[in-house]
Amino acid sequence: MTMIKFKPIGTIRTPFKDSKGMPIQPAGAQGTAGMVELLPEYAEGLQDLDGFSHVILLYLFHRARGFNLTVTPFMDSKPRGLFATRAPKRPNPIGLSVVKLLRVEGAKLHVENIDVIDGTPLLDIKPYVPEFDRPSDPVKVGWLEKLKWQVREKKADNRFR
């Protein structure tokens, strides 16, 4: 298979200098402010984004090294298949967060509910559109069904370093 290369378009700035103790999902980062700094050559692409309340950030888990196909996720004590989790150590360590967009200021996005380590390389930004992104069929969440309520309190530890 052909090698794929990505070039970061910016950097995500947050109060989290280390993964230990940080929220594991945006739902657990309510009110946490952050900033997305785009490289100047991409600033024009932010035109019209200020009309959206939320954006999807795609980024690189830049501190993740290696992966296992079975992991024990933050919200469980039982090993699970990697692709049934959101663990950061993956074959292609790409992360996704839906965050609240507060404002666009030049080449910067001021955001809230951010769950990302400071200095994370940004790969892409997409507007969140409920009619596009929220399934209309009933949603099943597998093994997380009984645990999903814990996401607001659960914090990261060192298991994926």
Secondary structure, 3 states (H helix, E strand, C coil): CCCCCCCCCEEEECCCCCCCCCECCHHHCCCCEEEEEECHHHHHHHCCHHHCCEEEEEEECCCCCCCCCEECCCCCCCCEEHHHCCCCCCCCCEEEEEEEEEEEECCEEEEECCCCCCCEEEEEEEECCHHHHCCCCCCCCHHHCCCHHHHHCCECCCCCC
